[in-house]
Amino acid sequence: MAQLHPGYVKTRMVNFGGMITPEEAAAGIAERVEALSLETTGGFWHSNGEVLSW
């Protein structure tokens, strides 16, 4: 199990003031999901690949 953060996404919730598009966020999350393994279990990942601290 891993936690994934989509990033600051341009959505109505933030008055479209985000830094990345929903498409970019989804692509980044898909990449992170593909890279998951037993070694990365328990991590907290940003959609850009950065490992975040708890």
Kinemage of the C-alpha trace (Angstrom):
@kinemage 1
@onewidth
@group {chain A} dominant
@subgroup {mainchain}
@vectorlist {calphas} color= white
{ca met a 1} P 0.000 0.000 0.000
{ca ala a 2} L 1.266 3.468 -0.846
{ca gln a 3} L -0.181 6.951 -0.567
{ca leu a 4} L -0.230 9.100 -3.701
{ca his a 5} L -0.474 12.892 -3.816
{ca pro a 6} L -1.707 14.271 -7.154
{ca gly a 7} L -0.027 17.657 -6.740
{ca tyr a 8} L -1.581 21.132 -6.910
{ca val a 9} L -4.044 20.484 -9.708
{ca lys a 10} L -5.902 23.144 -11.708
{ca thr a 11} L -9.453 22.401 -10.596
{ca arg a 12} L -12.538 24.372 -9.686
{ca met a 13} L -11.805 23.597 -6.011
{ca val a 14} L -8.739 25.897 -6.169
{ca asn a 15} L -10.305 28.327 -8.663
{ca phe a 16} L -8.114 26.772 -11.381
{ca gly a 17} L -5.018 28.221 -9.694
{ca gly a 18} L -3.105 24.936 -9.577
{ca met a 19} L 0.255 24.218 -11.127
{ca ile a 20} L -0.583 21.164 -13.269
{ca thr a 21} L -3.546 20.009 -15.326
{ca pro a 22} L -5.739 17.104 -14.287
{ca glu a 23} L -4.303 15.149 -17.216
{ca glu a 24} L -0.732 15.719 -15.997
{ca ala a 25} L -1.704 14.675 -12.463
{ca ala a 26} L -3.401 11.508 -13.723
{ca ala a 27} L -0.405 10.605 -15.890
{ca gly a 28} L 1.963 11.084 -12.948
{ca ile a 29} L -0.182 8.951 -10.663
{ca ala a 30} L -0.400 6.227 -13.311
{ca glu a 31} L 3.419 6.229 -13.561
{ca arg a 32} L 3.746 5.939 -9.778
{ca val a 33} L 1.260 3.046 -9.678
{ca glu a 34} L 3.210 1.215 -12.388
{ca ala a 35} L 6.422 1.653 -10.390
{ca leu a 36} L 5.015 0.280 -7.112
{ca ser a 37} L 6.612 -2.837 -5.687
{ca leu a 38} L 7.101 -4.550 -2.357
{ca glu a 39} L 10.133 -2.313 -1.809
{ca thr a 40} L 8.025 0.856 -2.099
{ca thr a 41} L 5.199 -0.334 0.130
{ca gly a 42} L 4.273 2.212 2.769
{ca gly a 43} L 5.672 5.199 0.894
{ca phe a 44} L 4.043 8.575 0.313
{ca trp a 45} L 4.614 9.665 -3.271
{ca his a 46} L 3.944 12.886 -5.165
{ca ser a 47} L 2.720 12.398 -8.735
{ca asn a 48} L 6.032 13.842 -9.983
{ca gly a 49} L 7.938 10.957 -8.365
{ca glu a 50} L 9.156 12.820 -5.287
{ca val a 51} L 9.017 10.815 -2.053
{ca leu a 52} L 7.205 12.833 0.594
{ca ser a 53} L 7.685 12.522 4.329
{ca trp a 54} L 4.883 11.592 6.659
